[in-house]
């Protein structure tokens, strides 16, 4: 409010709800900052929070000479312009991440990725590294891969030198080389650090196992590998195949065979009677957080990996005049109206927590995380959904099983973004194991109809009935199937009695009408809408 040419903050309201300044209510306190002249709520000693924040940032990032080095000036400017200065002051005062940053700045050394790699791996170290990258102090790198060498050096601290001489080249010349090549051509995000750490840990455990038995690499025989696998309590020991492949290529061991991992069927599938009410809760319960509702609904409907779910951006959403689509794989999938509104709200709403401004352009995440410029972690998303009663693994398995029961494997892979081999396994599982279940369920429903004497209608929530009316997929991908990009579709036994592996065009009764709506959910039989053409006489058909 302006009074006599002076801007005064509003501190009260009149009977009509209009704002009143201090002099108007007889409280002529001075809310003007003594340092910058900005009017507002002072923080301390007559200064506003912005001036106090700038002073504390300078003290935080000051080097041995008491000034901020030029390398850290972008970070200092970004922190001083934090949109909520009161929150920033509290963050500087209490955050353990800031204490690590202050120690690095006080040492006076030039900050680099190599310097941070020398620190023990921790959440604070990862946060400070990403903070420096986010503000332009350090160059961005593929952090999931480049932090593995630092982790390995800390793992080798108490290991024999002979193990270290094998583990380092195995990582740098085999694991990281292949991982970088795949990351350069990968179209979707994937965290490779966990897999690389597991393969390194298994290699180190195998070397310790050899030392206990007095073995060296040159003496390894197939019976030793069989003993290693036989004593396994989990599938983790099968990962030794990567280390042995490298040692064989370096002529450190003879040709050895590691058996394939025993195939397992999907476990802990969410029952359809539990899946639909849970989906209704995600779409209609306003008490849940918006990100929980949207993430849970996407998982229950389409079953994407948690990694892909966390990396969704507004660019993955396509809003049209009548329908909205979500791009999970190569082709967009239509969204139910309620879910489309939730995702639109996530894309348009401001961040719940004020974020540091980014120096360079970067993506805007639908599910932002605690680390600047990064989405929520897969572990964080899983824990958040689990706390609200949405078990991610069982929900994802149920969604993929339901989709696989109605869609052919190439379409399932294109729409959901899963690998084509994964899609084939899901389709094979769904159409083999659900046949008896569906037949038994149809028999029970027929008996209930006969018993009641009326047409039986499944008691589904109204929101699910709405999805049944609207949720269809129109697939305009390549058809007939391209044998170069799609795996074999088995359509039953061949004349020789075995399974036919020749690529065939799936029949509409099995896989839906090509180029027309394909049913999205298993058990939801929606009319295709394509009228059957009248059969013409032979002389008119050409």
N, C-alpha and C positions, 0 to 999 in steps of 0.2 A: 504494500500500500504506500502511496506517495503522499506525504504531508509536508506542505511548505517547500516542495522541491527536494525533500529528503525521503529516501526509501526506508520504510519501517516494516519490520516483520509483523505478521498477524499473530496475536497471542490469545484472542478470545473471539466469541461470536455474540451478536445481539439476539433479540427475541425472534427476528426473522431469519436467523441463520447466516447473516452476512458477517464477514470477517472484520475484526477490529484490531487496530494497532495499540501499542502500549500507551502513547500519550492520550488517545481517545478514551481509554478506560481509567486514566489517572495513574498509570504506572510508567513513568518516563524513564525506563531503563535503557541504557545504551547497548544495542545489539550489534554495533558496527565493529568489525575487526580492526584493532589498532595497527596491524601490520599492513594489510592489503586494502582496507576500507570496504570489504564485502560485508553486506548486512546478512544476518542470519544467526543461528544458534551458536554462541561461542563455545569453544572447547575448554580452554584453560588460559589463565593470565590475560584475558581480554582478546585472545586470538581465535580465529575460526579454525575448524577442523582441517581445512585445506592447508593452511600455513603450518599447523602442527605436524600434519602428515609429511609435508615436504621436508621439514626439519629432521624428522625421524628417519626418513628414507636416506637422507644425506649422511646421517650418523651411522646408519646400518651398513651402507656400501662404501664407507670411507676406507681408504687404504692406510698404510703406515704413516703417510704424511698428512692425514686428516682430510684429504680431498677424494672425490670420486674419480677413478681412472677413466679415461675415454672409452675403454671397452665396455664399461658398465653404465655409461650415460643413457643408452636406450632403455635399459631396465629401470634406471632411476626415474626417467621421465614417464614411463608407463605406470610405475607404482605411485608416483606423486599425483597422477591424473586419474586415480581410481574413482569410479563413479560414486562410491559410498565411502567417504573418508573416515567416518566413525568406525565402520567395520574394518577398514584397512588398518587403522591404528590398533584396534584390538587384535587383529591377525598378526601384526608385527610383534606385538607384545607377548603373545602366547604360543605361536606356532613353532613346533620343533624344526620344521623345514627352514624357517627364517634364521634360526640359530645356526644351522649348518651353512647357510648362505653368508651370514655375517662372519663366520670363521674363515670361509674361503676368501672373502674380500679383505679381511684383516691380514692374511698371509702375504698379500701383495703379488702373488704369482698370477701369470696370465692364465685365464680359465680356458680349458680345452676339454674335449671328450677324453683324451688320454689321461688328463689329471683326474677327472671324475671316475675313470675306470680303476684308478688306484685305490679308491675308497671302497670299504666293504659294501657289498650289494645290500641295499635297503630301500624302503619306500621313500625315505627322505632324499636319498641320492637320486632316485628316478624322478621325483617331483622337481628337484632343483634343475636337473638336466633339461627336462621338458620346459620349465619356466624360462631358462636361458635360450632354448631354441624358439620358444613362442615369441619372445621379445626381440629376436634377431641377434643376440649376443653370440650364439653358436649356430653353426650350420646344421640343418636337419639331416638326419641319417636314418637308415632302417634300424630302429632301435631294437626290435625283437631279435635281430641277428647280430648286431654289432656289440651287444652287451654280453654275449655268450663267452668270448675270450676272457673278459674280466672275471666272470663267474667261475670259469674253469681254473684260473690261477688261484683263486681262493680255495677251490676244492682240492687242488694239488698241494696245498701247503703242508699237509701231513702225510702225503703219499711218497713212495720211493721214487728216486730219480728215474729208474727204468720205466716206471709207469708214465711219468710225465713226458719222457722222450717219445712214447708211443701216442699218448693222448693228444698232444699238441698238433702234430702233423695230421692225425686222424680228423681233428676238428677243422683245421685251416684248409687242408688240401682235399678233403673229401666232403665232410658235412656242410661246411659253410659255402664251399664252391657250388655244390648242387643247390643249396637253399637260395643263394643269390641268383642263380640262373632261373629258378622257378619264380622267384619274386619279381623278376624283370618282366615276365610274360603273364603273370597272374592278373586276372581281371577282377577278382573279388578278394577282400581282405581275409587273411588267415594268419594266425599266430603260430609261428614255427618254433619259437624259443622253447616251449615246453617239450616238444618232440625231440629237439636237439639235446636238451639237457638229459632227457631220459636215455637216449642212446649213448651219451657219454657216461652216464652213471652206470649203465649196464656194462659198458666196456671196462670201466674201472673195477667193478665187482668181479667181472670175469678174470681180470688179471690177478686180483687178490685170491680168487678161487684157485687159479693155477699155481700161485706161490705156495698155498697150503698143501698142494699135492706134488710139489717139486717138479712142475712141468715148465717147459719153455715153448715158445711159439713153434719152433722147428720140429718139436716132437709131438705136436697135436695130431691126434687121429680121430676118426669118426666116432669111435666108442667114447672118447672124451666129450665130444659134443652131445652125444646121446645121454651121457650121465648128467651133463649140465642141464639139459632140457627136462630130464626125468625128475630131477630134484626141484623143479619149479613149483611154486605154490600159486602162481598167476601167469598170465601171458607175457609178463614183462621180460622174461629171459629170452623169448624168441627174438627180441631186438638185437641180439648178438650177431644176427646175420649181416648187419651193416658193418660192424667192425671186422668180421671175418672176410667180407667181400673186399675191404680195403687191404687187409693183410695179404690176401691171396694176390691182389693186383700188384703189390709191392714184393711178392715172392718171399714173404716172411713165413707163410704157412702153405701147406698143400691144399688142393681143392677139397673143400669140406662142404657138407650139405646140412643146412638147418631146415627142419621140417616146417611146413606151412602152419600158420596159426589155426587151430581148430575153429571151424565156423560155428557161430552161435546164432540162435534165433533172437529176435528182439524180445526183451523182457519188460515187464511192468508197463503194459499198455493200459492207458486210461479207458475205462468202460464208456461206451457211448452214452449210457444213461447218466453218467457223471460229467461227461465232456460238455453236453449241451447246456445244463444248468450253470456250469462254470463259465461258459461262453456268454450266457445271458447276463451273469453277474458282471463280467468285464465290460459289456456294452451298455449296461443300464444303471450300474451302481455308482452314483455320483460321490459316494463317500470315499471311494478309492482314488488314489492319485491318477492323474491323466496318463502318465507314462506307464504305470502299472497296468491300467486298463488296455492301452494300445498294445504294449508288448505282450501281455497275456493273450489278447484276442488274435494277434498275428501268429503266435505260437500255436494256439489251439486250432486255427483254421488252416495254416499253410505249413507249419512245422519247419521253419528255416533254422539253420544253426544259430546258436547264440552269438557267435562272432559276427555273422551277417546281420542279425537283428540289431546289434549294438552300433553297427557302422551305417545305419540308414540315415540319409540326408533328405532334405526337401526335394532334391533333384530326382529321388526315386519315386516321387509322387507325381502322377499325371491327372490333373483335374480337367474334365471336359464339361460340356453343357449339361449332360444327363448323368454321366457315370464318372467315377474316379478309379484309377488303376494304381497298382503298386508293382514296381519292377524288382523282382527278387532274382530272376534268372535272365534269360535272353529275351523273353517276351513278357509284357505286362499282364498282370492278373487283376480282374475286377474286384473291387472292394464293396462290401455291404455298406449302405449309406451311413449307418451309425459309426462304423469303424472309420470311414472316410472323414467324418466330422472330427473324430478324436485325433487323427493324424494331421488334419488341417490345423487344429488348435495347437498341436505340438510344434508345427512348422511356423506358426505366426506369433505364438506367445513369446514375450521376453523371457530371458533366462531367469530362473528362480533365484540363483545366486549371481551377484555381479561378477563379471569376468574381466580379466585383464585384456586390454585391447591387443590385437595381434598386429605385428609389424607388417608381415606379408599376407597375401590372400590365403584363406584357408576355408575348409568346409564348415558348414553349420550343421551340427549333429542334432537329430531328433531326440537322442538320449545322451545329453552331455554328461561328462564325468567330473570328478574332482580335480583331475590334473588339467592344467590350462591347455586348450586346443585339442584335447583328446576326448573320445566318447567314453561312456561308462564301460568299465571292464566287464568281461564275460562273467567273471566270478561275482562281481557286484550286481549285475543284472539277474543272475541266477538266484542269488541270495535274496534280492528284493522281491522277486516273484514267489519264491518259496515262502517268504514271510507272510504273504497274502494268500496262501493256500493254493498256489499254482505250481505244481511240481513240473519243472521244465522238461525233464527227460521223458516222463510218462505222457505229458501233454504232446510233446513233439512226436513221440512214437505213435500215438493214437492218430494224430493228424496225417502223418505220412502213410500209415496203414489204410486210413479211410480214402485218401487220394489214390493210393496205389490200387485199390480195389476197382476203381472206375477209369483210371487213365493208363495208357500205355507208357512204357518206361521212357521213350524219348520225350514225350510231352511232359511227363513228371519231372524229368531233369531240366527241361527248358523253362518250366514255369517256376519251380521252387529253387533252382540253382544247385541242386545236389549233383554229384558226379554221376555220369551215366551208369557206371558199374553199381553204385549205390542204388540208383533207381531200379535197375534190373533185379537186384536182390529184394528190394521192397515189393515190387510187383509179383515176383515169384512167391514170396512169403504170403502176401495178402490173398492171392488167388488160390493158393494151396490150402492154407490153414483156415481161411474164413469160409470156405465152401460148406463144410459141415455145420459151422456155426449158423450161417445164414439159412441153410436148409432146416435146421432144427428150430430156428426162430420163426420161420415161415409156417412150419407145422404147428407150433404153439399158437400163433396168431390165428391160423385157420380153425383150430379147435376152439379158441375163445370166441370167434365169430359165430361158430355153430352153437356154442353154448348160450350166448347172449341173444342170438337171433337178429342182430343188427350189425351193420358194417363197423368193423373195428377201426378206430382212429387212435393213433399213438398220441399220448398226452405230452406234447412238446410245448415248451414255453412260447408265448406269442412272438418274442423276438427271433426265435429259431424258425418259426413258421414264416416270418418275414424274410429271413435269409434263404429259406427253401424256395421262395418265390423268385428271389432276385439273383441268387448266387449261381451263376453259370459261367463257364469259361468259353470264350470264342477263341479258338486257336488257329492262327494263320501262319503257322510255321511250315517248313518244307514237308511236302507229302506228294507222292509216296516217300517212304523213309529213305534217306540217303545212306547207303551201306558204308560210306567212308566215315561218317560221323556218328552213326548209331550202331549199337551192338545188335546182336542177333535176337530176333523175336521168335520164340519157339511156339509153334501153333499146334502142338500135339505130336503124336507118334508118327514116324515116317513109315513107308511101306516095308522097310526092313525090320520094323518093330522098335527101333530106337527113337530118340527125340530128333525131330527135324531141325537142323540148324540153318536152313536156307532162309534168307530174308524174304519175307512175304508181306503183302499188304494186309494189315489186320482187318478183319471183318467189322462192319459197323456195329454188329450185335455185341462184339467184344469191347471195342475201343471207342465207340461213339462215331458220329458222322463227321468225316473230315471237312474242315472249313465251317462247321456248324457248332452250336453250343454243345459242349461236353460237360457231363455232370461233374460237379465239383466235390460233392461229399458222398462218401459211401453210404448206401442205404437211402439216399434222397433221390428218388426216381422222378425226375422232372421231364415233362414232354419236350421233345427236341424242337418241335415247331415246324419241321420240314415235312410238307405233304408228300405222300407217296405218289409218284408219277404213274399215270395210267399206262399199262403195258400196250404198246402199239403193235400193230401187225408187223410181221417180219419184213415185208416189202417196204415199209415206211421207216424202219430203223436202219440208220446208217451212220 
